[in-house]
Amino acid sequence: MNNKTLIDKLALSRSLTHGEYLALIEGFDEELAQYAAAKADEARRAVYGNSVFVRGLIEISSICRNNCLYCGLRRSNAACERYKLTPEQILACCAEGDALGIKTFVLQAGEGSFTCDEICAFVREIKAGYPGNAVTLSLGEFSREEYAAMKQAGADRYLLRHETADREHYLRLHPDMDYDNRMRCLRDLRELGYQVGCGFMVGSPYQTAECIAKDLEFIEQFRPDMCGIGPFIPHKDTPFAGEKAGGTQLTVYLLSLIRLIKPDVLLPATTALGTVDPKGREKGIAAGANVIMPNLSPVAVRDKYSLYDNKICTGEESAQCMKCIETRMKSIGFEISYSRGDIRHGSI
């Protein structure tokens, strides 16, 4: 079976064997990527048309308890400028986003920045002020009971990248973390009724084709509502400072494959993709992505949330330039949707 036939099979059945996923990774080339992108675009349009959903990203703290080897926020990075937004600052960001028409707020921070009680308090305030808006949390690992409390407070969605579905690879990226606990968190979030997102980096150190095949298998089995992938980008103040960045082409190709695995998935064209390629997000959208996340964080702290080097945060990708974003999406035949952009289960 040739690789285009495998793409056809995936588009039809939404499932492949490990060996078939591996063949698609090892056989990646530009012609195959274009073929996959056309199939993914067809699958996405069948569910969402030409809509691109917008989320307002609010980076609420650069404090982190973890020591992930790739991340500029790692606790051992003494050069990282730490900050923690107050509830009043978070609400001000939401007010600005709502005035711009944004109906989903994504609150992201390093792990351990806020207690469960603090999170519940500001989630309740956001939902009281903007009851029609969705709140997505991306705040790391908590107990099941804490996730349940956040859901009770009004959180709608939770993003927790699984990072890699290969246990050995996970430990090489996160030597002080627990792979099993990460997976436990994702299961708890799903069982508690969140719209839940996972994801991984493309081109991270020690990643092999086998690792990526396992990631695609995991996505097929877990069936996330959202999936965030982006290229690895090194940070100068981490142990991986000298490593090579991941590439645009492979990332975009994997976006297409993920769309074919789960046609209704909410799939961002990430800031990292826009960082490695000025047209990266347009390429991602054209290949099957359907979400963008302009930055709503206070301008004074955006460069302090330094996950990787050269992160774009204040130009046309910022929420204050929604007209710029609308124009860029229209240039490739897509329209920004200012709805909450919930997953359309049952549409396929």
Summary of the structure (lengths in Angstrom):
residues: 348
radius of gyration: 18.8
end to end distance: 26.4
largest distance: 57.9
contacts: 1209
relative contact order: 0.17
helix: 44%
strand: 14%
